Amino acid sequence: STFMSCFRSLRLLTQITECLYLAKLSSVGSISEEETCEKLKGLIQRQVQMCKRNLEVMDSVRRGAQLAIEECQYQFRNRRWNCSTLDSLPVFGKVVTQGTREAAFVYAISSAGVAFAVTRACSSGELEKCGCDRTVHGVSPQGFQWSGCSDNIAYGVAFSQSFVDVRERSKGASSSRALMNLHNNEAGRKAILTHMRVECKCHGGWSGSPCELERHRRSFRLGRSPSRLGTRGRTSTDHSISIPFQHPDLVGEPARPDFCKQDSAAALLGTRGRTCNKTSKAIDGCELLCCGRGFHTAQVELAERCSCKFHWCCFVKCRQCQRLVELHTCR
């Protein structure tokens, strides 16, 4: 008989004010000693205690924070505020201390990053405290039984909720800003839960069999919506997470900086020197990104691989070609 192995999987979609201490963990090489928890800047005492009780999980928290930074910088790469980081806390500067839409996004992506990384660590066997989710199983319309090693999203979300939310909860439920931050944290975790999918692998079937067809139906690809998020240039979908900046569940105050000029007090870098698109009318265009200040144009020589040929067996050999391109930077 044919058995179909299926498992729920987290795919990284090719589709903090004070909480941004999470990103700071990305600079820690390894968290393997209790003393390390005491040295992590930005953690409140209850988080330090959680760190000491969950040392093996903290490296996943660190990885999740780094994923969050990378995704933030990717999604904001063409905006006036491009998610640039500082060497001090908060790592994104005061932009995220003002309850802006940008702050809402950073809270959500950070919470999601921790949940994602911890979940993946559970399923890959890195953590002793958790493993696969074996509760996901069923029978296909064709009668094939299916089950497997699903991503343990319940543990990842629970840990993210406990570790990330404790800072806001310590401020008291009466704080409107804390409630807003908690809401955005939850929105990030909700995005992870919403975009889980079932992947199937058949055992004992053959190509073209009903099992194979069922596998393809269950493993449909979830991707970024080009109209809302743009197209990612990376070929791998296994090392990033995505939440749309205009996610309907995110909450932020309408008043926000224009991000045009450098403001050292607010840790805003401005857009001077940023590369812009001369022909675009969108936010990445020189007119909007440069805030009406104009832009410089320069001819630069770009080195790239060309005339690539495959040689048996097995390597690809390319030439190094040079070409002139126009580079536009904001005044």
Secondary structure, 3 states (H helix, E strand, C coil): CCEEEEEEEECCCCCCHHHHHHHHHHHCCCCCCHHHHHHCCCCCHHHHHHHHHCHHHHHHHHHHHHHHHHHHHHHCCCCCCCCCCCCCCCCCHHHHHCCCHHHHHHHHHHHHHHHHHHHHHHHCCCCCCCCCECCCEEECCCCCEEECCECCHHHHHHHHHHHHHHHHHCCCCCCHHHHHHHHHHHHHHHHHHHCEEEEEEEECCCCCCHHHHHHHHHCCCCCCCHHHHCCCCCCCCCCCCCCCCCCCCCCCCCCCCCCCCCECCCCECCCCCCECECCCCCCCEHHHHCCCCCEEEEEEEEEEEEEEEEECCCEEEEEEEEEEEEEEEEC
